């Protein structure tokens, strides 16, 4: 799996998603413009000392990302559109796309992939979940469905490896530039 944050706006949310990615060995892609600097102290604080474990790439815009990763099957999250995520069939290596906190993925992007939209069922007056909460829910459901959690669970001790580590190594081998300097 890979997590793609399209134009994230709130530094602590992105930092928390980075920590999630470190915990699961999931590469993290940030699509600019960002609503903050990568030097933001709240971003760094939310990611704690896990930034060296984050396979991070920053892209100048959606087109550059999409052109450089043409084979990646993208799955988009939406607060109101798409299948409930537990009815969607995730595949190993899917790219899980999350939009900005205040407005979600733009309609022009969602309209390109109408068969790859998922939502997290929500009851009551709440309009949506926090970005980092949603990323955790969707990522763990995708890892569960694809068997990635069970594969390494027996040999995984706290602080020793993670479910997606071999996927992360595979992605790093592609030679895509990493963003450095967050730690």
C-alpha positions, 0 to 999 in steps of 0.5 A: 500500500501507499498513502497519498495526501493531496494538498494536506493543510494541517501539519499535525495531521500529516505528522500523524499520518507519517507516524502511521506510515512508519508503523506500517512500512507504508510509503507516504506521498505528499502532493503540493501545494502543502498548507505548511512548511516541511520544517513546521514544528507541529509536523515534526512533533506529530511524527515524533522521532519516526521521521527517519523511518518514513519513506516520504516523497513530495510532488509538485503537483498531481500531474507529475505524481500521476505521470511518474506512477502510471501503474499504481492503482489509485483508490480515493476516499470521499466523505459522501461518495463511493462504496463503504470501504468494507465492501471495496476490494483492495489489492496489494500495492494500492495507492490510498488517496486522501484530500485536503482536510477542509474540502476533500479530493476535488470533484475533477479528480474523483470523477476520473475514477468513479469505480475507485471511490470509498467512504468510511461509514459515519453515523450521527451528526459528524460530517467526516473524520479527521484526516489521520484517523481516516488514513488509519482506518482505510490503511488497516482495512486495506492491509487486513483485506490483502493479508499484509497484517497476518503475513508478518505478525508472528515475527513482529515484535514491538519496535521491530519491523512492520507489516508493510516493510517489504513493500516499502523496500520494493518502492525504495528500489524504484529510485524515486527521490526522497524528501530529506531533512525532517529529522 
